[in-house]
Every structure is written in structure tokens, then in C-alpha cells.
Amino acid sequence: MARGERGGQGLARVAVVVRAGAAPLWWCGVFAAGVGVLPPGVTGRRIGVLAGAALFVIGAAAVAYARRGRYAALARGAARAGRHDVLQDRAVTVRNWRRGHRWWLLLAFAVALGSSFAVPAAGGMLLAGTGTGLRLKAAWLGRRERAEDALLWLRVDWLDKRGGRPAGKAVKAYRGTGIAAGDAAPGGTRRRTAALV
């Protein structure tokens, strides 16, 4: 196995970073939509829910397919992780993302809830759609990892200050490890059983 840069690097799983926002966005969206359907709003509940359903599908598709070319290009050029590289635990990666984005999540929830007075439930359904899109993108990365029998990682210091943007401009390349490395399965989910190493 090739050595990493001098002293090694802290590496975070790409799929875990992508998936970290899925659950908070989904639950914020579901709650906002559930509460938001109570006021009749300007458009009425029926139009609001129909508009929300359309926004859910559009939001999920837009997030799921956004920057796939960039992810694929970085994955194709992935170098083997060095023996001195440190693999960050799944829980740490998720916690860093959620702490870094907590105020954005709160703002998005407030906007989704407030928009219900105009278009009931629509904002919440859009928010839930973005969470679904992140889950779909992570699943796509997981299928790619299984097909190539290699997990994708990136340097922690290439993430933004909120612990996100795993395909941002600062990311120069991904690193690869065997499929059993780390504590997360392909796609960023928790491993159900202990990996054999």
C-alpha cells in the first residue's frame, strides 16, 4: 500500500458526508409539512399539498443528480490511501456535519414552516425531498463502491468549515481503501456486522 503524505492525513468517507444531512432534512421537512398543513393558507390545502408533492420530486431529483459528474471524475482518479492515513469514524463525520449545519437546518425549517401560511405543506415537502435526494446520492455512491470493491474517502481538511461539500473546489482527489475499511458500509450506512480485516 502506498504511503500517504508525510505523517498521514485524516480521511472522511465521501458517502457518509453526503448522507449526513439526509435524516435531519427529512425529519425537519416531515414535521414542517405536518404542522404546515393545518393552516388553510392562501392557496388552500389541496393545492398546497399537490404543489408540495411536485416540489418533493423535483427537490429529490435535483439533489440526487447534482454534480454526479464531479463525483465520478474524483472517484476514477482515486489513489490508494496511505498506511499512515487515519480513517475518521462515521459518527464523527456525521456529528461534524450536523454541528456545522445546525443553524442552516433551523433556518430552513423556519422558512418551510412560515411558507405554509401561503402554500400549506409545500415548503416542508421540498425540505423532505432534499433529504431524500441526499439519501439517493449516497446510495448511488454505495453502488459504485460495491461495483469497484473500494470505499471512497477524502481529506478532512478539504471539507468546508461546516464539514460538508465533499465534491467542492477544494477537493483535489479521493482516496480508496478496501471494502472492509472503516466502520461504515458502502453508501455510508452503519455496518450491520463487524467487518473482517
C-alpha positions as CSV (number, residue, x, y, z in Angstrom):
1,M,0.0,0.0,0.0
2,A,1.4,3.4,-1.0
3,R,2.2,5.8,1.8
4,G,0.1,8.9,2.3
5,E,1.6,12.4,2.6
6,R,4.1,12.8,5.4
7,G,2.5,12.0,8.7
8,G,-0.6,10.7,7.0
9,Q,-4.0,12.5,6.7
10,G,-7.3,12.4,8.4
11,L,-9.8,10.9,5.9
12,A,-13.6,11.1,6.0
13,R,-15.9,8.8,4.0
14,V,-17.4,10.6,1.0
15,A,-20.8,8.7,1.2
16,V,-21.0,9.4,5.0
17,V,-20.6,13.2,4.4
18,V,-23.2,13.1,1.6
19,R,-25.6,11.1,3.8
20,A,-25.1,13.1,7.0
21,G,-27.8,15.7,6.1
22,A,-30.4,13.2,4.8
23,A,-32.1,12.4,8.1
24,P,-32.2,15.9,9.6
25,L,-33.6,17.4,6.4
26,W,-36.1,14.6,6.0
27,W,-37.5,14.9,9.6
28,C,-37.5,18.7,9.6
29,G,-39.4,18.6,6.3
30,V,-41.9,16.0,7.5
31,F,-42.5,17.9,10.7
32,A,-42.8,21.2,8.9
33,A,-45.2,19.7,6.3
34,G,-47.3,18.1,9.1
35,V,-47.7,21.3,11.0
36,G,-47.9,23.4,7.8
37,V,-50.9,21.5,6.5
38,L,-53.0,22.8,9.4
39,P,-53.5,26.5,8.2
40,P,-55.5,26.7,5.0
41,G,-53.0,29.2,3.6
42,V,-53.6,31.4,0.6
43,T,-53.8,28.6,-2.0
44,G,-55.8,26.1,0.1
45,R,-54.6,22.8,1.4
46,R,-55.3,20.7,-1.7
47,I,-53.2,23.0,-4.0
48,G,-50.5,23.3,-1.3
49,V,-50.2,19.5,-0.9
50,L,-50.1,19.0,-4.7
51,A,-47.5,21.7,-5.1
52,G,-45.6,20.2,-2.3
53,A,-45.6,16.7,-3.9
54,A,-44.2,18.2,-7.1
55,L,-41.5,20.1,-5.1
56,F,-40.6,16.9,-3.3
57,V,-40.0,15.1,-6.5
58,I,-38.1,18.0,-8.1
59,G,-36.0,18.6,-5.0
60,A,-35.1,14.9,-4.6
61,A,-34.1,14.5,-8.2
62,A,-32.1,17.8,-8.3
63,V,-30.1,16.9,-5.2
64,A,-29.6,13.2,-6.2
65,Y,-28.2,14.1,-9.6
66,A,-26.4,17.3,-8.8
67,R,-22.6,17.1,-9.5
68,R,-22.6,13.4,-10.3
69,G,-20.0,14.0,-13.0
70,R,-17.7,15.6,-10.5
71,Y,-18.1,12.8,-8.0
72,A,-17.5,10.2,-10.8
73,A,-14.3,12.1,-12.0
74,L,-12.9,12.2,-8.5
75,A,-13.7,8.5,-7.9
76,R,-12.0,7.5,-11.2
77,G,-8.8,9.3,-10.1
78,A,-8.8,7.9,-6.5
79,A,-5.4,7.0,-5.2
80,R,-4.8,4.3,-2.7
81,A,-4.9,5.5,0.9
82,G,-1.6,5.5,2.7
83,R,-0.9,3.3,5.7
84,H,-0.4,6.3,7.9
85,D,-3.8,7.9,6.9
86,V,-6.3,8.0,9.7
87,L,-9.9,6.9,8.9
88,Q,-12.4,9.1,10.6
89,D,-15.3,7.3,12.4
90,R,-18.7,7.5,10.8
91,A,-20.2,9.1,14.0
92,V,-17.5,11.8,14.0
93,T,-18.1,12.7,10.4
94,V,-21.9,12.9,10.9
95,R,-21.6,14.9,14.1
96,N,-19.3,17.4,12.4
97,W,-21.7,17.9,9.5
98,R,-24.7,18.3,11.7
99,R,-23.0,20.7,14.1
100,G,-21.7,22.8,11.2
101,H,-25.2,23.0,9.6
102,R,-27.4,23.2,12.7
103,W,-28.3,26.9,12.1
104,W,-28.9,26.3,8.4
105,L,-31.2,23.5,9.3
106,L,-33.1,25.6,11.8
107,L,-33.4,28.4,9.2
108,A,-34.6,26.0,6.6
109,F,-37.2,24.6,9.0
110,A,-38.4,28.1,9.9
111,V,-38.8,29.1,6.3
112,A,-40.6,25.9,5.4
113,L,-43.0,26.4,8.3
114,G,-43.5,30.0,7.5
115,S,-44.3,29.3,3.9
116,S,-47.2,27.1,4.9
117,F,-49.2,30.3,5.6
118,A,-49.1,30.9,1.8
119,V,-48.8,27.4,0.4
120,P,-49.6,24.7,3.0
121,A,-47.1,21.9,3.5
122,A,-45.2,22.8,0.3
123,G,-42.0,24.1,2.0
124,G,-41.8,21.1,4.3
125,M,-42.2,18.6,1.4
126,L,-39.5,20.4,-0.5
127,L,-37.2,20.1,2.5
128,A,-38.0,16.4,2.9
129,G,-37.3,16.0,-0.8
130,T,-33.8,17.3,-0.4
131,G,-33.2,14.9,2.4
132,T,-34.4,12.1,0.2
133,G,-32.1,13.3,-2.6
134,L,-29.1,13.1,-0.4
135,R,-30.0,9.5,0.6
136,L,-30.4,8.6,-3.1
137,K,-27.0,10.2,-3.9
138,A,-25.3,8.2,-1.0
139,A,-27.0,5.0,-2.3
140,W,-25.6,5.7,-5.8
141,L,-22.1,6.2,-4.3
142,G,-22.6,2.9,-2.4
143,R,-23.5,1.0,-5.6
144,R,-20.3,2.5,-7.2
145,E,-18.2,1.4,-4.2
146,R,-19.6,-2.1,-4.3
147,A,-19.0,-2.4,-8.1
148,E,-15.4,-1.2,-7.8
149,D,-14.9,-3.1,-4.5
150,A,-13.3,0.0,-2.9
151,L,-14.5,2.7,-0.5
152,L,-14.1,6.4,-1.3
153,W,-12.5,8.8,1.2
154,L,-11.4,12.4,1.2
155,R,-9.1,14.5,3.3
156,V,-10.9,16.1,6.2
157,D,-9.1,19.4,5.7
158,W,-10.6,19.6,2.2
159,L,-14.2,19.8,3.6
160,D,-15.6,23.2,4.2
161,K,-15.7,24.8,7.7
162,R,-19.1,23.2,8.3
163,G,-17.9,19.7,7.4
164,G,-19.6,19.5,4.0
165,R,-19.0,19.9,0.3
166,P,-17.3,16.5,-0.5
167,A,-17.1,17.4,-4.2
168,G,-16.3,21.1,-3.7
169,K,-13.5,23.1,-5.4
170,A,-11.1,22.4,-2.5
171,V,-11.3,18.7,-3.1
172,K,-8.4,17.7,-5.3
173,A,-8.8,13.9,-5.3
174,Y,-10.4,11.0,-3.4
175,R,-8.5,8.1,-1.7
176,G,-9.5,4.5,-1.9
177,T,-9.4,1.6,0.6
178,G,-10.6,-1.9,0.7
179,I,-14.3,-2.6,1.1
180,A,-13.9,-3.6,4.8
181,A,-12.1,-0.5,6.0
182,G,-13.7,1.8,8.5
183,D,-17.0,1.5,10.4
184,A,-19.4,2.4,7.6
185,A,-20.8,0.1,4.8
186,P,-20.9,1.2,1.2
187,G,-23.2,4.1,0.8
188,G,-22.4,5.4,4.3
189,T,-24.8,3.3,6.3
190,R,-23.8,1.7,9.6
191,R,-22.2,-1.7,9.3
192,R,-24.6,-4.4,10.5
193,T,-21.9,-6.8,11.3
194,A,-18.2,-6.5,12.2
195,A,-16.1,-6.3,9.1
196,L,-13.4,-9.0,8.6
197,V,-10.0,-7.4,8.4
